Amino acid sequence: MTTIYQGLKEIHGSIVVLEGIDNPVYDEIIEISLPSGQIKTGRVIQILEDRVIALVFEGTADFSLSNTRTRFIGRPMEIALSEDILGRIFDGMGQPLDGLGPVYGSARSIGGSPINPVLRTYPREYIHTGVSAIDGLATLIRGQKLPIFSGDGLPHDKLAAQIARQANIADGNFAVVFAAMGVKHDVAHFFRHSLEESGATARSVMYLNLASDPAASRVITPRIALTAAEYLAFERGMHVLVIMTDMTAYGEALREISSARGEIPSRKGYPGYLYSDLASLYERAGLIKGNPGSLTQIPILTMPADDITHPVADLTGYITEGQIVLDRTLERRGIYPPINILPSLSRLMKDGIGKGRTREDHAALANSLFAAYAQVGDARALASVIGAEELGEEDKCLMEFGRVFETEFVGQGENENRGLDETLDLGASLLAKY
């Protein structure tokens, strides 16, 4: 028989405290009933003997210490999953937004199951994005975690939508799981419209957590999205690309909850467990020996004041295998996507390109383009001191190469899907010309 607990001991933002609880379980879901008949959902996040601290996903604005009735469900948060989730749009808590009704399928805990390190397979096959700066110079490999570091006002939303539309593989079933956290209504509409217009909706699952939603629900969205991705990848044998934006908004929600719990803050007010919390999300990517599916992640972070040492970006860099860095200077010059290739890299690229995978000359071309563009920086620094007209012919040639490389190779249309051969041929022609 389920016990109903009347009232609350304390309320702190989205955090509630109950006392006198029999046999509570960590991560257990609770249902809180209000006199109006409304039922809100929460999750147990700390247990101190018979004292329980719980996080309420929908907020506590209409709570008082005496007007609630709490029921403990006895299990962690779960979502129903089947292949019918493809083509669907859900809110950040996994509830349908498309008017097509609930999903009927087997229930899965959103906590996920850690991949046994012994059973992990080393990633070696590439994913095509149609973006030259990524495919040619920071190639995305199946099973990889490759974040995009951006800043406020930079077109990371456009790039995320473009990758979601264009990404594909040469063989096997491919799906995209898109998780948006703390986005504005117009951005959420853009993501929906972009995928629907391109016809990519049929192979996609979208979870949208809006900026107007309670911060407490924001920490659930990526876990729900990754649970859906794990189901498609490891139970249905699909190759799944998970795009998560914005991980900084996720980190800020985590900071807000930590502050409400009265925890001792670490750098910039973030909780000391930020690293392990991010790792619990990022490490759900990978390949499993003997399983035909794969789970690849592209987390997107907006760095406050373009500070790459910001805690969320800094810790993400330690956990993941490279980064794509968007540059404000390139964006101001009208170059899209404004990817700065020098700080960008894919640490798994070397093992996923070359003969039999992409093209035999891929690695040599990428190295040559990196080397040439690195020299462009030196030429530009010299020109800023003595003036461009005083440069030698070699430096002038480098300056022109840099301009053309940025506008023609890095720069491309928002709806331009370049093939890999087209990308590599373009790079080779630039090197031959300059």
N, C-alpha and C positions, 0 to 999 in steps of 0.2 A: 504494500500500500504506500502510495506516494505521500510524503509529508509536505504540508504547505506552511511556510514560515511567514508570519505577519510582521510587517514593518522592517525598518532598516536601522542600523546603529549609527552610520555616518554616510554622508554624501560629499564627494569631492569631484566636481566636474563630471566626467563620465565614469568615475570610480564610485562603487558603493561597498559598504562594509556590513556584513551580517554576523551575528553571534549566536552561539548555541546550536550550531549545525552538526548533525550526526553524519559521520563518515563521508565528508566531502572528498571529491576527486579533482586533482589538478587538471585543468583544461576542460572540465565538465561544463556543459551548456546549461544555463538557467533561463527560465521564463518568468518574467515579472509582470503581473497583472495589475492594472490600475482601475479605480472605480468606474471610469468611463467605458470599461470593457476592452480597452487597448492592451495588447500584450507586446512587451518588448523583450528582446533577447540579449543575453549577456554570456560571459565566459569567465570561469574561475581562473584567476591569474596568480593567486597566492593563498596559502593555507597556513594558519598559525593555530595549532590545536583545533578548537571548535570555532575559531574565528576565520571567516572567509572574505577575501577581497576579490571583487568581480568587476569586470569591464563591461559596461552597457553599450552596445553598438549604436543604438538609436538616440543616445543622449538621455539626460536625466532632468531636463528643464521643468517637467510637470510632476516631478517626484516630491514627496515629503517623507519625513521619517516614519509616518504612521499609515500612509495611504497605499502601501504596496503589499502584494501577496506573492511570495517567491516559491517557485517549484524547481527542484533540481532534477534534470532529465536523466542523469546517470550515464551519459555517453558524450564524447567530444563532438564538435561541430562536424556535420557531414553534408555532402551534396550528392544528389542523384545524378548518375552519369550513364550515357549511352552514346552511340554514334549520332544520335539525333541532335546533339548539341552543336554540330557543325551547321553553320548558317544562322545561328541564333545570336541574340544580343541580350545581355543580362546586366543588372546593376552590380555594384561592387559587392553585394552580399549574395549574389547568385540568383536573384529573383528576376524573372523574365521582364524585359522592357519592350519586346516586340509584339506583344499581344497574342502570342501563339500558345500560351498556356504553359504549365509546368513540364519539366522533363521527367519521364518515367524510366527508371533504370536502377541499377544497383547502387547502394550508398557507399561513399568513400569518405574517410576522414580527411580533413584538409591539412592535417599535420604532415602527411606524406611519409614515405618510408625511405630512410637513407640508403643510398646505393652502396653495397659492399665493395670496398676498394679493390679487393681481389678479383671481383667480377667486372670491374670497369674495363672497357675496351678503349684503346688509344684512338682519338679522332683522326681520320685521314681523308675524308671525302668533303669536297667544298660545296657551299650553297651559293647559288647565283643570286645576286641582288639587283643587277642591272645598273649599279652605280660604279663608275670606273675607278674612282679613288679607293673604293672598298675592294672590288673584285680584283683589280690589278695590283694594289699595293698593300692592302691589309685584309687579305682574303678570309672570309668567314667559313669556318670548318664545322661540319656537323658534330654536335655534342659540345661545342665551345661556349664559353661565356665571354662575349665581346661587347663591352659597354660603350655608349656614346656620351662623351663629356661635352656639355653645352652650357649656355648661359642665358639669362633672361633676354628675350627679344630675338634670339637666334632661331633659325627655322628648323629646330629639331622635330617639331610636330609634322611638318611637311616631309622631312626625311623619313620619319617613322612610318607615315602613311605610304610613302613611295616604296619603301622596302616591303611593307605588308602586301602591297599590290603586286609587286614584281618578283618577289623571292620564289625560287623554284629549284628543283634538283633534276638531274638527268634521268633518274630512275626511282621507282617506288612512289607510294602515296605521300603527299605533302599537305601539311595543314599549318595554319597560323593561329596562335592564341594571342589576343591583344588585350592587355590589361592597362587601363588608364586610372591613375590615382590623383585625386585632388584637381581635376581639370575643370576649366570653366565650361559653361553650357555651349558656347559657340565652338569651342575646341572639340567637345564631344560630338556635336553635330557634324563638324568637319570630318572627323574620323569615320562616322557612320556613312556619311554621304560619299566619301572617297572610296570606301570599299564597295558600297552598293553600286556606284556609277561604273566602276571598273569590272564588275562581275566577280570580284574576288570573295564576296560574302559567302558563297557556297562552301568554300574550303576553310572558312574562318570561324572563330568563336571570339566574341567581344565581351569584356567586362568593364563597365564604366562606373567609376566612383567619382562623383562630382565635388567641386570645391564647396558646395553648399551642404554636402552630407557631413554628418558628425565625423570628427577626426578618428574616433574609436573604430569606425567601420573601415578606415583606410588601411589599417594593419592586416585586415582579413583579405582584402581584394587580391593581392599577389599570391596568397596561399591558395585561394580558390582557383585562380587561373592556372597555377602550377599543378594543382591536383587534376584539373581537367586535361592539362597537357600530358601528365604522366599516364593518365588513363589511355589517351589516344596513342602515345608513343609505345608504352610497355605492355599494354593489354591488347591494343589493336594493330600494333606493328607499323605505325605511321612515323614519318619523319616530321617533327613538330618544331616550329620556330616560335618562341615566346618573346614578344616585345612588351616591355614594361616601362611605362612612363607615368609619373616622374618619381624616381626613387628618392629624390630629395624631399618631396612631399610626404613620402612614406616615412622617412627619417624624422621629419618634423612632427608627424603624428606620434611616432614612438617617443619623441622627446616630451611632447605634451602629456602623454600618459604617464611617463616616468616622473614628471614633475608633480602630477596629481597624486602619485603614490608616495611622494615625499622621499624619493631615492636621492642619494648623493650624486650630483651631476659630474660628468667628465668634461672633455673638451667642448667648448661652446654650448654647454648645457645638455649635450646628448648623454644618454645613459652609458655606463661603462661597458655594458654588454652589446653595444651597437655592432661591433665586429662579428660576434658569434651570431647575432640575429640576422645580419645581412648574409653571412655564410650559410645559414639554414635555408635561405632562399636560393642563393646562387648555386650551391652545391647540389641542387636537385637536377641540374643539367648533366648530360652525359650519355654514354652508350653502355649497354649491359651485354656481356659475353653471351652469345647464343640467342639474343633477342634482336629481331630485325629492325626495331624502331630506334629513334634517337630523339633527344630533347636538347635544343639549342636555345640560348638566351641572348637577347640584346636589351639589357637594361639601359635606360636613358636617365641622365642626371643633369639638372640645371645647377651650376655652381654659383652661389652667391658672389657677386663682384668678380666673376670669372676666376675665382680662387681655386686652383686645382688641388691645393692642400686642405680644402674644406673637409671635415671629418667624413662625410658620406662618400665623397669622391676619393679621398685618400684611402680609406679602408676598402672601397670597391676595387681600387687598383691592385691592392694586395691579394684579393681573393680571385680575381678574374684573370683571363689570359690575353691581356692587351687592352687597347682602347682606341676609339675613334674620337678625335678632338676637333670640335668646330671652332672656327676662328672669327672673331669680330671684325678684324681688319679686312679679311676677304669678303665678309658679308656686306660691309660698307661699300665695297667696290662693285657690288652687284653680282658677285659670283655665287652660284648655287650648284651643289651644296658647298658651303664654305668649309671644307675639310682641310685642315692643316696637316699635310702628310708627314712632316718631320717628327712631331711628337706622337703621331698615330702609328700603331703597330698591331699585328696579330701574331702572338707568340707561337701559335700552332700552324701558321701559314706554310712554313718550310716543309712540313710533312704532308701537306694536303695539296701541293701543286706539283707541276712538272709532268714528265712523260707518263702517259696512261691515266692522268688525273685531270689536269687542265691542258697545258701545252708545254712542250719540251723547253722552250725558251723563256718561260714565264719567270723563273727565279732570276735569271741573268738580266732580263729586261727590267724587272722591279728594282734590282740592285743598282743598275745603271741610272735609272730615273731618280732614285733616292740620292745617289752621289752627285748627279748634275744639279739637282734642285738645292742640295745643301750648299753648293758653291754659289748659287744665286744669292743667298743670304749675305755671303761675304762681299760680293760685288755691290749689292745694294747698300751695305754699310759703308763701303768706300765711297760710293756716289753721294751719300748723305754728307760726307766730309769735304770732298774736293769738287763735287758737282758732276752730273752725268756726262757733260760734254768733255770733261778732262779724262775720262776713262780710256783705257787701251781698247783695242779692237776685240780682244778676247773677253774682257769684262762686259763690253757692250753687247757682245753676242750672248753672254750669259744672261744679261738683263732681259734681252728679247726672248730668250728661251723661257725664262721664268714667267714673263707676261703671257706668252702663248700657252705654256703648260697649265697655268692657272685658269685661263679662260676657256681653253679647248679640251683639255684632258680632265682636270678636276671639275670644271664647270660643265653642266649639261642641263637639259630641260627637266622640269618637275615631273613630266610624264614620259621622259625619254628612257627607254629600257635598252641599254647597250648590251650586245652580246659580248662574251669574253674575247672572242677573236677580234671583234671590232675595237675593244679596249686595248688589247695588246698590240694590234697593228697601228693604232693611233700613237701609242707610246714609242714604238719603233720608228715611226716616220718623224716624230719630233726629235728623237736622238740623231737620226740620220741628217736632218735638215740643219741642226744647230751644233 
